[in-house]
């Protein structure tokens, strides 16, 4: 439902291709930056353990 509200129908797109192109950016925001109420108002990626040589820790 979050995807429908915040990505698919949350913005006005000119066409389906424009909506598709916006998906990657929205997924990044959703997983890395958007606070989630169900997990203590933190983004999902903050819940992963920080491991050495993990590409996920390279996020800026």
C-alpha positions as CSV (number, residue, x, y, z in Angstrom):
1,X,0.0,0.0,0.0
2,X,2.9,2.4,0.7
3,X,4.1,1.9,-2.9
4,X,0.6,2.7,-4.3
5,X,0.2,5.8,-2.1
6,X,3.7,7.2,-2.3
7,X,5.0,6.1,-5.7
8,X,2.4,4.9,-8.1
9,X,-0.4,7.3,-7.3
10,X,1.5,9.8,-5.2
11,X,2.7,11.8,-8.1
12,X,1.4,12.8,-11.6
13,X,3.3,11.0,-14.3
14,X,3.0,11.8,-18.0
15,X,3.1,8.1,-18.9
16,X,3.9,4.6,-17.6
17,X,7.5,4.8,-18.7
18,X,8.0,7.9,-16.5
19,X,6.4,6.1,-13.6
20,X,8.6,3.1,-14.2
21,X,11.7,5.3,-14.2
22,X,10.7,6.8,-10.9
23,X,10.5,3.4,-9.2
24,X,14.2,3.0,-8.5
25,X,14.5,6.4,-6.8
26,X,11.4,5.7,-4.7
27,X,12.6,2.3,-3.6
28,X,15.9,3.8,-2.6
29,X,14.2,6.4,-0.5
30,X,11.8,3.9,1.0
31,X,14.5,1.5,2.1
32,X,17.3,3.9,3.0
33,X,15.7,7.1,4.2
34,X,12.0,6.8,5.0
35,X,11.3,6.2,8.7
36,X,9.0,3.2,9.3
37,X,6.7,3.3,12.3
38,X,6.7,-0.4,12.7
39,X,10.4,-0.6,13.3
40,X,11.0,2.3,15.6
41,X,10.9,5.1,13.0
42,X,14.1,4.0,11.3
43,X,14.5,3.0,7.7
44,X,14.8,-0.8,7.0
45,X,18.5,-0.6,5.9
46,X,19.4,0.7,9.4
47,X,18.3,-2.7,10.8
48,X,21.0,-4.7,8.9
49,X,24.2,-5.5,10.8
50,X,27.2,-3.5,9.7
51,X,29.7,-6.0,8.3
52,X,33.1,-5.3,6.9
53,X,33.4,-5.4,3.1
54,X,29.6,-5.2,2.8
55,X,28.6,-3.1,-0.2
56,X,25.5,-1.9,1.6
57,X,27.7,0.1,4.0
58,X,29.0,2.1,1.0
59,X,25.8,4.1,0.8
60,X,26.2,7.8,1.1
